[in-house]
């Protein structure tokens, strides 16, 4: 499984070779993918972190949008009671 070791060490040619093997549908590609695939318990914390990051990003952009719209809307406060 030299290909797995090269992929895990970040060799771009090995990753390209794996992509080609997956596209061709070889049995070796299935074996390599099974060997490097993380088990489900490791995916759950990563999923939770991604959801938390998405929530924080949505909160920040919503706040920034509200500030921008609030700055763009002009209020008319001249003391006559109309706003």
C-alpha positions as CSV (number, residue, x, y, z in Angstrom):
1,X,0.0,0.0,0.0
2,X,2.7,2.5,-1.0
3,X,-0.1,4.6,-2.6
4,X,-1.7,5.1,0.8
5,X,1.5,6.2,2.4
6,X,2.2,8.7,-0.4
7,X,-1.3,10.1,-0.1
8,X,-1.1,10.5,3.7
9,X,2.3,12.3,3.2
10,X,0.6,14.8,0.8
11,X,2.0,13.6,-2.5
12,X,-0.1,15.4,-5.2
13,X,0.8,12.8,-7.8
14,X,-0.5,10.0,-5.6
15,X,-3.7,11.9,-5.0
16,X,-4.1,12.4,-8.8
17,X,-3.5,8.7,-9.3
18,X,-6.2,7.8,-6.8
19,X,-8.6,10.1,-8.5
20,X,-7.9,8.5,-11.8
21,X,-8.4,5.0,-10.2
22,X,-11.7,6.1,-8.7
23,X,-12.9,7.5,-12.1
24,X,-12.0,4.2,-13.7
25,X,-13.8,2.2,-11.0
26,X,-10.9,-0.1,-10.1
27,X,-11.1,-2.4,-7.1
28,X,-7.8,-1.1,-5.9
29,X,-9.3,2.4,-5.5
30,X,-12.0,1.0,-3.3
31,X,-9.4,-0.7,-1.1
32,X,-7.4,2.5,-0.8
33,X,-10.4,4.6,0.0
34,X,-11.4,2.2,2.7
35,X,-7.9,2.3,4.2
36,X,-7.7,6.1,4.4
37,X,-11.4,6.8,5.3
38,X,-11.9,8.0,8.9
39,X,-14.3,6.0,11.1
40,X,-17.6,7.6,11.9
41,X,-16.8,8.6,15.5
42,X,-14.1,10.9,14.2
43,X,-16.5,12.5,11.8
44,X,-19.0,13.6,14.5
45,X,-16.7,16.1,16.3
46,X,-15.6,17.5,12.9
47,X,-19.3,17.9,11.9
48,X,-20.1,19.6,15.2
49,X,-17.1,22.0,14.7
50,X,-18.3,22.8,11.1
51,X,-21.8,23.5,12.3
52,X,-20.5,25.8,15.1
53,X,-18.3,27.6,12.6
54,X,-21.2,28.1,10.2
55,X,-23.3,29.4,13.1
56,X,-20.6,31.9,14.0
57,X,-20.1,33.0,10.4
58,X,-23.9,33.5,10.0
59,X,-24.0,35.5,13.2
60,X,-21.1,37.8,12.1
61,X,-22.5,38.4,8.7
62,X,-26.0,39.1,10.0
63,X,-24.6,41.6,12.5
64,X,-22.5,43.3,9.8
65,X,-25.5,43.5,7.5
66,X,-27.6,45.0,10.3
67,X,-24.9,47.6,11.0
68,X,-24.6,48.5,7.3
69,X,-28.4,48.8,6.8
70,X,-28.7,50.8,10.0
71,X,-26.0,53.2,8.8
72,X,-27.6,53.5,5.3
73,X,-31.1,54.4,6.7
74,X,-31.3,58.0,7.7
75,X,-33.5,59.0,10.5
76,X,-35.1,62.4,10.7
77,X,-35.0,63.6,14.2
78,X,-35.6,67.3,14.3
79,X,-37.7,67.4,17.4
80,X,-41.2,67.9,15.8
81,X,-42.5,64.5,16.9
82,X,-42.6,62.9,13.5
83,X,-39.8,60.4,13.9
